[in-house]
Amino acid sequence: MSRTVLQVRNVTKRFGGLVAVNDVSFDVTEHSVMGLIGPNGSGKSTMINMISGSFAPTAGSIRLEGHELAGKPAHKVARLGVGRTFQLVRLLPELSVLDNVIAGAAFGHRRRWGAEARAHALTLIDRLGLTAVMGMPVSALTYIDTKRVELARALAGDPEVLLLDEWLAGLNPTELGTGIALIRSLRDEGRTIILVEHVMDAIRSLCDRCVVMSSGTRIAEGTPAEVLSDPEVIRAYLGDDDA
């Protein structure tokens, strides 16, 4: 049986009177892809922000390999082994592609410095098809290449768990196929990934299991086939709370 790497237990997040996430629990096993899906406004990104340390939960526990993450700042969570990308790409625009990826190697879960960090960054740049642009400032890149750089930077820290927050959003059909294949290759090499995504082809082809959220609560969990055929999940996507 696969080992549990990340445990989310009874996590709640309130913003004033708004309950964005309400008493949500789930486990993520190693070497698997967990899909976190649901309509807009369901609390998915808030959950990702709590796992990564951007937000502190109002209540509940988030444990990675036995280490409590809840309430720790993002840089300490990264050190403990959580890497992430963002819905809106966040890079260091004045730096080159190479220097952005080296920064991920220096400040992630496994710290690398100097020649070791550079060599590791170059390997990832080659793996993600960025060699031709590695000396360019990231402000000069195409959209898909900025996404590749952000992914390379997240991978450079060798995270125990990789959080991909709508990484495929905004890609054209050709780029989407490339992106799905890239994430599949990460899964096949044994990465543990939490994937927040609206692209159902990606959910079906990449995820081992899915947690479905709606209005801040967990409404279903299971394989993609199981949850996407669940009447409550279908209502959440097609009913009034899809707005």
N, C-alpha and C positions, 0 to 999 in steps of 0.2 A: 504494500500500500504506500502511496506517495506521502512524503513528509510535508506537514504544514509549515510554511515559511512565514506567512503573515496572518495574524488573527485580528479581526475587527469585531469588537464586542460591545453591543448596546450603545453605539455611538449616536450622539445627538448634537446638533449645532443650531443654536438660536442666534438670530440677529435682531435684537430688540424683541418685538412681539412676533416676528416671523420665525417659524420652525422650518429651516431649510433641509435638515436631515433629522429623522425621528426614530431613534432606537433601532439602528441598523446593525446587523451582525452578519459576517461571512468569513470563510477561510479561503486562503489561496495556497495551493500546493506547489512545491518546487517543480521546475521544468514544465510549467503549464501556462496556458493563456486564459485568463479570466476576463470575460467581457462584462463591462459595467454599462448597461444600456437602459434606455427609457426616453420618454418624450422630453422636449425642452422644458427646463425649469423643474426637473424631477429631483435634483440634488446630486447628480453625478459629479460635476466638477467641484462642488463643495466637498464631497467625499475625497476626491483626489487631492484637493488642497489640504485637507486634514491629514491624510496619509503622508504627504510630502512636507508638512510642517509650515505651510503658508498660513493655515488657520489652526487655532487650538480648538479641540472639541469642547462643547459646553459640558458634556458628560460622556462617559464611556472610556474604553481602552483600545489602543492600537499597538500591537506587539509584533516586532520583527525579530525572528530568531531569539525570542525571549526578552528583547530590549523594548521597553515602553517608549513609544514615539509620541504619544499624545502630549501636547503642550511644549515639546521641544522645538527650538527654532529650526528653520529650514536647513541651515548649514550643518547643524548637528545630525539631523535626520539623513542628510546626504552622506555624511561620514559613516553613519551606521549601515548604509547600504541601499538607500532609495534614490534612484535616478528618475528624471522626468523630462517630458517635453510639455509645451503649453499650447493652448488653442491658438493664441496669437504668439507667433515665434518671438522668443526673447534671446537675442544674441548681443555680443559686444560689437556695435557697428563700426567702431573705429579700428578694430583689429582685423587681421586677415583670417581666412578660413583656418589655416594651420594654427594660428595663435588661439583662436576660439576653442579648438579641440584640445590643444595643450592645456588650456585652463581647466577643462573638464578632467583631464588626467591628474592635474596638480591638486584639485580641490574636491575630488569625489571620494568614493568609498575606499579605494586602494590608491594611495598617494604615489605619484611618480614625479620625478624631478629631472631637470636637465636632459641629457641625452636619452635617458630611458623614456621620459615623457614624450619627447619628440618622436622617437622611433614608434612608440605605441600609437601616437596620433597619426603618423604617416600610414601605419597599417590600416587604421580605421578609415582614413580618407580614401585609400585605395579600395577598400572593401565597399564603400558607399558611392564610388564613382565620382569622387571630387578632385582627383589628382590634377586635372587640367585647370582647376580654379583655385588651388590651395593657397596661392599667393595673393589672391584678390581680396579687397575688403568685402565683408559680407554685405555691405550696403549696395554693392554692384551686382549681386547675384539674382538669378531668377527665383521665383517663389519656391519651386520644388527643390532647388539647391539650398535655399535657406533652411528648409525642413530637413534636408539631409545633414546639414551642418549641425543643427540642433540635436538630431538623433546621434550623430557621431560624438558630440560633446557629452551627451548623457551616457553613452556607452563607454566613453574614455575612463570613467570612474569605476568601471567594473561593478555596477550595482547588483545587489542580491535580487532586487525587484525593480523592474522598469515600468514606469507609468507613462502611457501614451494617451494624451488627452486630445482626442479628435485629430490625430496626426495625419489622417488621410483627407481631412476636410479641404475643399477648395482645389483639389487636383482634377485635371481633365482625365478622360477615360484611359488614355495611354499611361499617364502618370499613375493613375489609380492601380492599374494592373501591376506596374513596377513596384509601387509601394506595398501592395499586398504580398507580392513575392518576396520583398525584402523582409517584411515582418515574419513571414513564414520561415525564412531562412534563420532568423533569430530564434524562433521557437524550436526549429529542428536542431540547433546547436545547444539547446538546453537552457535557454533563458527563461526566467519567470517574469511574466508580463501581465499587467492589468491594462486592458484596452477599453477606453471610453470611445464609443463610435456610434454613428448613425448609419453607416454604410452596411446594409444587411448582407451583401455579398461577402464583405470582410468578416462580419460576425460569423456567418455560416462556415466559412472556409478556414478561419484561424482559431476560433475559440474552442477550448475543451469544455468549459462551463460558462454560464452567464448568470449574473445577478441583475434582476430587472427592478428599477426604481420608478416610483410614480408619486408625485407630491411629497417627496421626502422620505417615503417608506419603501421597504423592500416588499415587492408583491409576488415575486417568483424567483426560483433558482433551479438550474438544471442544465442539461445540454442545450445547445442552440435550437435543435429540433423541438425539444420539450417546451422551452419557454415561448418560442415564437408561435406555437400552436395553442398556448394557454388562453382561454377566453378572457381572463382578467387582463392579460398583457395586450391582447388585441383591442380591448376596450380602452386601455390606457393610451394606446397609440392613435386610435381612430375616434375616441370619444371627446367629450367637451374639454378634458384637461390636457389636450394636445396643444392648446394655444400658448 
